[in-house]
Amino acid sequence: MGYREFEIAGKTLTVFELDDVSNSATARPLTGSWIWDSALVLTEWMAEQAQLDFTFQDKTVIELGAGVGLPGLAAALLGAKRVVLTDIETLLPGLVRNVEANGFGDRVEVRELVWGSDESEVSGLGELGGEFDLVLMSDVFFDAEEMAALSKTMKKVCGKKTRIWAASEVRPWTVECLNELTKEGFGLVELPREVGKVRSSSLLLGNESFLELDSFAIFRLKPPNQKDDGHVTAVDHACPKIEEEEAEDRLCF
């Protein structure tokens, strides 16, 4: 089991990746066993927002499809008072280890959460009644057929002031997934970020590499229960302009 270290806001975050977790049906490694590039992009963007106009202090955060939990752990490091990392049961031990490795046991919880679960299961996430200030997701837009279940879960954990940030590598099926979410009533906007490259060594200690930012997008979604706040408006079209071409692997060393 290898680990990677990240420097965020002058502090070091340690994340273990899993090499011994596989799908019981296919024997293939579970995709949530390692850190995806979208998680790096979202985490660096979060760190930038913490220096600009978003305060993590006293915020409650939930990460859906957390995998190894990099963005959620980063939220805790940036000051969130409560973070809940969620994924399927098989990935929970790895999440627990990453929470313990960073000493976040007093603020970060690990919970099993299958998208589309009953309301009673979702509300069982804690005394907050299932509503969080911030919802984080990275590389969850893979299967359009799963978006109805994801939508159901997001509606359960979102209040009238909840923000949803989602990072994704742009792939042909990204558009289809976002289309399904807009059909479920979610507003959608692609958030601005610097065009060009992100130096992943600004997060990753001891390994300098670059990610081509035009391969990635960061979205803010607005739940159906929120009125127009002047920042995000519902869209009538499919999604922001995304070319429906298969994105190449642009991680360059």
N, C-alpha and C positions, 0 to 999 in steps of 0.2 A: 504494500500500500504506500504509494508515494504522496508527497505533500508539496504544496506551493505556498510561498509567502508573498504577501502583497503589502505595499505601503500606501496607506490611505490617511490623509489629513495628518501626516507625520507620525502615524502609529502603524504597527505591523500586525497583519491579520494572517493567521495560518489556516490553510484549508487542505484537508486530506482528500485525495481522490481514491476511488475504490477500484480494485482490480480483481475482486473475487465475488462480484455480484452479477448475476445473470438472470435472464428470463427463464423461468422453469419450463416453459413450453418449447422455446426455440434454442435454449442454451446459449443465446447470444448475450453479450454484456448489455446491461440496461443503460440507455442513453443518459440517464440521470446520474451515472456513476462518475462523471468527470465534469470539468468546468468547460462550458461552451463559450465561444468567443462573444456571443451576445451578452453573456453575464459580465464579461470584462467591460464591454462598451457601456452597459447600464450602470455598472458600479462606478466607472470613471465619471460618467455624466452625473450620477448622484453626488459624488464628491464635489463636483463643480457647482451644482445647485446649492449645496450646503454653504458655499462661499458667496452665493449670490442672493437668492430671494426665497429659499426654502429652509426652514428651521426644523431639524429632526428632534430637537429637545422636546421632551414630553409627548412625542407622537407615538401612536400605536401602529404597528406595521405587520402585515401578513404577506408572506411570499407563497404563491401558488405554483406547484410543480417545481419545488425548490432545488431538487437534485442534491448537490452538495452544499447549497445554501450561501454562495458568495454574496449576492446582493443583500439578502436579509441580514447576514452577519455584518456587512458593511453598514447597514442602517443602525444596528446596535452600536457599532464603533463610533458612528457619527452622532450618537446621543439619544436615539429612540429609547423610550422608557419601557416599551414592551414589544417584542417581536415574536411572531409565531411562524415557524418554518413548517410547511406541509408538503407531503408527497405520499406515495404509496408505501405500504408497510415495509417492503424489502429494503427501501432506501433509508428508513428511519435510523438504524444504528449508526450509519455514516454521519448523518446530521447531528446526532447526539454527540458523537466524538468531536465534531468540529465546534460545537457549542462549548464542550468541556475544554478543548485545546486553547480556546481564547478566553476562558474564564467568564463566560456570559451566562452561567447557569441561573443567575438571579433575575435576568431580564429576557432571556430567549427560551422559548418553549418549542418542542418538536411534537407535531401531531400528525397522525394519519388522516388524510382527507382525499377521498375519491370525488372527482368532479361530479356534480349532480346529486350528491348525497342528500338525504332527507334533511329538512330544516332542523329537526331535533339534533342531528349529528353536528351540523354546522354551528348551531347556537351553543353547543357544548364546548366551543373553543375557549370559553371563559366568561367572566362576569360582565364583559362588555356587550353581551347580547349578540355577538357575531359581527359587530360593526367596527371598522378600523379607519384610522386616518389616512393610511396609505396602503395600496395593494401593489405588489411588485411581481413581475413575470418576465422571464427571458426564454426565448426560443420555445414557446408553447404553441405556436401557430403552425402545426404540422398536418393535422387531420381535420378537415372541415366538418366531418360527422361528429367530432367531439366538442364542437363549439357550443352546441345547445346546452350540454352538461356544464361546460365552463361558464357559460352565461348564467345559468341557474345559480352556481356557486358564487359568482361575483355579485349577483344581486343580493344574496344572503349576507355577505360580509361588508357590503357598502352602505354607508349612511348618506345623508344629504350633503355632506362636506367631504366625502372620501375622494381622494385622488387615486387614479390607476395609471401606473407607468409600466409600459411593456416594451422590451427591446427584442428585435428579431433580425436575423439575417434574412435578406430579401430573396425569396425563392418563388417559383411559379405558384405554389399552393398557398403562399402567404396571403395573396389577394382573395382567394376563395374563403379562407378562414375569417378574414376581416369582413368580408361580405356577410357571412353568417352572423357575426356579432352585431353588425348594423341592423340586420333583419330582426334581431332580438331587442332592438331599441337603444343600443349604445351609440352615443356620439363618439366621434373619432377625429383626431387631428394628429398629424406628424409633427413632432416637436423639433424646433431648429437646433442644429448642432453644427460645429465647425466642419466645413467640407475639407476632405483630404485624408490624412492618416492620423490615427491615434497611436502613440508610442506605448505599447503595452508594458514596456519596462518602467513607465511611470507608476504602474501598479505592481508589476511582477519583479521581485528582487532577483538579480543575478541572471536574467535572461532577456536580452533586448530584442524585441521584434516589433513589427508594425502591422496594424490592421487597416485595410482600406475601408474608410468610413462609408463610401458609396455602396458598399455591400450590405450595410446595416441601416435600420431605421429605429427610432424611438417614438412610441405613440403614447398619447394620453387619451384614455377612454373615459367618457362621462356616462355614468349609470342612468337608466331611464328615469329614476326618481329624483334627479337633480334638475333644477331650473337652469336656464342659461345664465352663467355667472360672468359672461363677458370674456371668458378665456377659451372655453371649448363649446362648440356648437355642434348639434347633430348634423349628420351628413345625409344627403339624399342619394348621393352617388356611391359607387362601390367602395372607394377608399382614396387616399391621396395617390398621386401619380406614382405608380410602381411598375416598372417594366416587367412583363411576364416572361422573363428569361431566366433560365436556371443560373443562379449565382455561382461563380467559380470560387474555389477555395483560395482566398487572397491573403492568407497569413504568410507573410514573407519573413525569412530569417536572414 
